[in-house]
């Protein structure tokens, strides 16, 4: 009689195929599984050339603003090119690098369900690096077409 496969075995085969050297590994977050490769016969000593020379220099944090900060954003070819604001403590300047947009929306599912209406959002988010070194997460509210600074990257 053939033994039934576990859910982890089925998930592993669906994600990475039937390679017996690959198995689910322990997780330390909200993700249900993380795949790790076990390759017998190879050294587990990491290659020193592939190491990051100073990992402390790469540490950053995304600090969300308690209230969104109104901003003026100039856009060219669909991308932000300049960010300014009248709020004290926030730099403004030319965008030297940007990533995005990421379209997010929420609370659309509570309408017509009988649940209390929660404030929703519908926006395009960008991470922008300015010429003076400041890095912000900005967004355009798609309902009002207004721009805001949502977070600062330290």
C-alpha angles and dihedrals in degrees: 000000000000118000117238114247120241121244090247091054092050092046092048092051091049093049104036106009129244098308106141091209091068121074138159112274132205118284130217100190143038095294111108096224140003120204118229127183122227112196111181115213097032124102117256092209107115120239106255091213091060093054119105106249096221114009091180090067089061098054113118138161133208108227111197116215112242088226125021113259116227111237140181111229125187113210129201124179089356094302131102112255102171134024125193135164138177092223113115115242096032121103123219132201151111118329109240097176133013139178126196160346103227110181113215133174136168149181090036088119096064096066114104092008099099091244118127112272112255123199106270132204136210114182150140113233128204134184108217133185114205129212092252092056100261116136120201140174105226129180140194115222102227093205096054100020088229123141126225140177107238103176146001123227111220 
